[in-house]
Every structure is written in structure tokens, then in C-alpha cells.
Amino acid sequence: MNTVVLLSRDSLLLKQLQAAFARSAPQLTAVLADDPRAKNAQVAACWFPLPGSLAALPNLQVIHSVAAGIDHLDHDPSCPDLPVCRVVDPGHRQGMTEYVRWAVIHFHRGFDQVLLQHREQRWERPLQRAAGQFKVGVMGLGSLGSAIAQDLATAGYDVRGWARSSKQISGVQTFAGGQDLKPFLEGVELLINLLPLTSETRGILGQATFDQLANGAALVNCGRGGHLDIDDLEHALQRGKLRGALLDVFEQEPLPADHRLWTMPGVTITPHMASAASHDCIAEQVAENFRRLNAGEPLINNADRLLGY
Ligand code: NAP
């Protein structure tokens, strides 16, 4: 029996994934948790699985995130100690690159400033500088962050990047580990977060980080909502340490209509749209790992449960 169970609190996503498995992995039977065949499933493909749903699967051998991150698996505290894989889609990189390019040009060329001036019918040309004079910092140099850093360096920006282990990316000054965080942040004018959410990175976008940046810097959070300390962000915006923040991810999604972030001066909200793996790519990668599992071959795109990514 080649059964995959699809687990999520998002019922629309479940329908879309089931259709994608039928199209792109017809050799697998993709069922939902309430289907009696779910108990045969060897693989669970998950996005925010409901609490208790993973422990209810007696034949489970692999837990597959349908996203780049695995932090959402914590939504089900019953998550058993099994190999965890994630999806790495080249289309993911393309989507994130497009989103970040817009963000960088928005802040580098001062569009944030002129959009405010427009509302006041005020003609004032913002200071224009060459890309090479604009310091951009990328937190996280994995599948997404390294592609972003490389793309911005190619576009001529003064780019630096930070990861846990040391990296070499052409045209990018790289920093590694906790001891390098401060020198990495020093003087950065636009900070882009592409870290995974782990016990080490939760709350990293807070006052201690903001204080190292250039005065009037801007923030782009494409990682997870749990990275950001909202009180510290508000304080940094009020005192002018930060001039703006573009936020794509939130602890609670959808962001409730009455959340204070919607009306916080300097904040722009986007609805977790920076990038997503295509449903067909998810189905193909889960199917490939299913094949490898049955053939006794090493799985692809493994994540480390202890590290959290
Ligand atoms: P990845 O390939 O796992 O890369 C993670 C990077 O973060 C690695 O470079 C890693 O360092 C670094 N890192 C992890 N913990 C660290 C720490 N404590 N200190 C310093 N660096 C640390 O992940 P990815 O595929 O690039 O995705 C990154 C995150 O983006 C995802 O986890 C997800 O939260 C977010 N995301 C958001 C969207 C969106 O639409 N907004 C879409 C996709 C993904 P090493 O290389 O040294 O291990």
C-alpha cells in the first residue's frame, strides 16, 4: 500500500494537495486523516498538523513538511521521533528572490518615503545612492538566503550574510555563529531575515539586534513571525532607529484584522506570500522520498529535529 496522509489545519490546502498528488504522484494514494486508509500511511505530508494527528498513525515512518521550514510540526505536540524531511523547490528561490528584490529597491530608492509624501501631496526627492553604497544584511544563508545574497551582490549591493557555519558566496562578506552576529549587524541599512524558527533564533529580531544596525535602517522579515519581538519593533520605529519594516510572516496567520501591526506607522504587511513550494513539486518530492523509503535509499532534504531545521 503506497499511502500518504495529508495533515493540516488548512482545509483548502488539503484539497489542493490531494489534487496535486493525483496529478503528479498517481502511484501514491493520498488520503485525509478521517479516511480509514490513513492508518496504513507510511508517510505524513504536513503543514500545521492538528494536535494528536501524527500519534494516531501506527504505521508512520517519515514525517514530511510540505514547506521549507519544519517549525509548524510543533503544532502537534504528539509528533513522534521519526525522520523529518522538508521541501526544497527551485521555484521557492525564484519567488523569494522576486519578493526581496522589490523590498530592497523599495527601501534603497526611498519609495517608502515618497509613498508617504504622495499622501501629503509633498514633492521631495529622497537621497539617491548607488547600490554599492547600500548595506544589506541577510540572516540565514541556506537554500533561500544564499540565493538572495548572491542575487543582491550581482545587482551591485554591498551584501553581507550570516549563518551558523561559515560560507563562501561570491561578492558577499560572510559571518558565522553567535560571536559574529554583532560585527555582521554593524551598520546594516536593510536587514533581511531568512532564518528558520528554532529555539536559538526565536525573538532574534529584537532590540539587541536593532541597536547594532545603522540609524534609520529597515527590516524585512521573511522567516517566521516568532523571530520578531513586536514591542521592540514598535519602540525602534518610534525612536527612529528603524524607519520601516516589511513583514510577511506572523505568529498568528491570518493576522487578525484588529492586530496592532496593521496600523503601526512604518509597517507594511504582506500575507505570507513571499514564496511557496508548488503543490506539484511537493507531491513529486514526497513521492521521491516514498520511493527511497521503500528502496532502503537515503531520503532527500532531511531536516535535523534537534537543530530545528
Ligand atoms: P535552510 O536551507 O534550512 O537554511 C537555514 C539557514 O539559517 C542556514 O544557513 C543556517 O545556517 C542558518 N541558521 C540556522 N540557525 C541559525 C543560527 N542559530 N544562527 C545563525 N544561522 C542559523 O532554510 P531555507 O530553505 O533557506 O528557509 C529559511 C526559512 O525561510 C524557513 O525555515 C522558513 O521559516 C522561511 N520561509 C519563508 C517563506 C515565506 O513565504 N515567507 C517561504 C519559505 C521559507 P547553516 O547553513 O550554517 O546551517
Boltz pocket constraint, residues with backbone or C-beta under 6 A from the ligand:
constraints:
  - pocket:
      binder: B
      contacts: [[A, 68], [A, 69], [A, 70], [A, 87], [A, 92], [A, 139], [A, 140], [A, 141], [A, 142], [A, 143], [A, 144], [A, 145], [A, 162], [A, 163], [A, 164], [A, 165], [A, 166], [A, 177], [A, 178], [A, 193], [A, 194], [A, 195], [A, 196], [A, 197], [A, 198], [A, 200], [A, 201], [A, 221], [A, 222], [A, 223], [A, 224], [A, 248], [A, 249], [A, 272], [A, 273], [A, 274], [A, 275], [A, 276], [A, 309]]
      max_distance: 6.0
